């Protein structure tokens, strides 16, 4: 194993204020199970899980409460013991509404004390899933464990991990890339995981290498994290095979998987629908890798994750290990509450996160951060007409023309935006960051992509309906 500096720099990118000093030296602290959890059935990319419980049910920690509902979907397990008090639509970290199981984690104790309920008998203490010996387990057994543990990408996208670790026929993983860049401002959750859970990451890599057929490994970490680089060097010092730590230049969005692939192995992922595996690469977040080791060796599904709570409006910024479904209000309370009333609350980081208006939102498997920003860190602005300065073109890491796309969407011209390759946009926010006219370019791109996806879905549904009609017609003619 060796450490090298990246020799490849992608076009574009920006240098926002990182503000990581607020939480980077705060060790991970475990939050006790809150009184109420809001466990969403949509904690991942793809179809929401199908809810398996009903109001009034008692569930045990680790119990399957949502089964995967399609090829691109992930199961959901209860993050704690408790009673299902409601199943309803709830606001998610990215602003969408989804079915959620509202779990009262105090109900069992109250029921026992009052003698009014008969809770499910407590299961004996022990692993939720039978631990596996990864060295003797088959590839299929390891993939099944990743699936039943409900593991998805924890860097933000939430892609089902068992699918990513199953290259389609004719495709082979040549490089397994560990994403430890964490280039979003303020966020330090991955950084702390690399410092404190390096051996778990090492084990996760060994398991994934076995699943993928022993590819080369590249551990990608930005240069502003020397302590994390050292921790990875120590953990992987005696590993066998083609393994390198690649130190990346500090440049946003260095954590984007397409740009990380270029920065580490100089391969270019084509436009959608092409995926990293089309150029022989699989990219996984370091937190996801640690979760795989826990699922296999310890029998622990993905029920909790580390989330950074930061910003100048929170009393004590922290990195918190909390059950999935923990409300933002409980995270803030664990940090000592608000130092001053926040002017903006952001779910995620400042570049790709979403502003939210309430703390009554439950965390998910992809919740990497929660930011509370004071009025001094936020200002009001009004978007103006494009001045054709070209800054968004220079900032865009995808070689797009964001100005053209934003002007097209102002005119509701989705076709022009589509012709300008808006579906290639990764929504990193670099264009909006550099715009002197304060144009909401990233939001224009999101709106265009949503319109295009809705049209494509309608076209698929129409085609399926037409095919079904033709099938029924043919069957009717055959019967006659």
Number of C-alpha atoms within 10 A of each C-alpha: 16 11 16 12 17 21 14 16 17 16 12 19 23 19 15 16 10 15 16 16 13 18 22 22 14 17 15 20 14 15 14 10 18 18 14 22 27 27 31 31 25 25 31 27 17 17 16 23 22 19 20 11 15 14 13 12 14 21 23 20 15 20 15 19 21 24 19 20 15 12 10 16 26 33 26 33 24 24 28 23 21 26 25 21 18 16 18 14 14 20 19 23 25 15 14 10 14 16 20 24 27 22 29 20 23 15 20 19 13 12 14 12 10 9 10 9 13 10 17 14 8 8 9 6 6 10 14 17 17 14 15 16 13 20 10 8 13 13 19 11 15 22 21 13 23 25 22 21 28 28 27 31 24 27 22 17 12 22 22 23 23 23 17 18 20 18 17 11 6 6 13 18 21 17 25 25 28 25 26 26 29 25 24 25 19 26 30 29 26 27 23 23 22 26 17 15 18 21 18 22 27 18 21 24 24 19 24 22 19 16 20 19 12 18 22 16 23 23 25 29 30 23 18 14 18 12 14 22 24 15 17 22 18 12 18 21 12 9 11 9 11 13 20 20 24 26 25 26 18 17 18 25 27 29 23 18 22 22 22 28 28 18 23 24 16 15 16 15 20 13 12 10 9 10 16 19 21 18 18 18 25 25 23 24 25 31 27 26 25 21 28 33 24 21 27 27 19 18 19 22 28 26 22 21 24 27 27 28 29 30 28 20 23 23 18 20 27 28 30 24 18 24 26 28 29 24 22 19 15 22 25 22 13 19 19 14 17 18 15 14 13 19 14 18 21 23 25 26 21 22 20 20 22 16 19 18 11 11 16 16 24 26 29 28 28 24 24 28 26 30 26 25 22 20 14 10 13 11 9 5 9 8 12 11 9 16 11 12 12 15 19 25 21 20 25 25 24 22 15 19 19 29 22 17 25 24 18 20 19 10 9 14 14 20 15 17 24 18 10 16 18 26 20 17 20 18 19 21 25 28 28 23 20 21 22 14 16 16 22 17 25 23 15 23 26 16 16 25 20 13 15 18 13 12 12 12 12 12 12 12 12 12 12 12 12 12 12 12 12 12 12 12 12 12 11 10 9 8 7 6
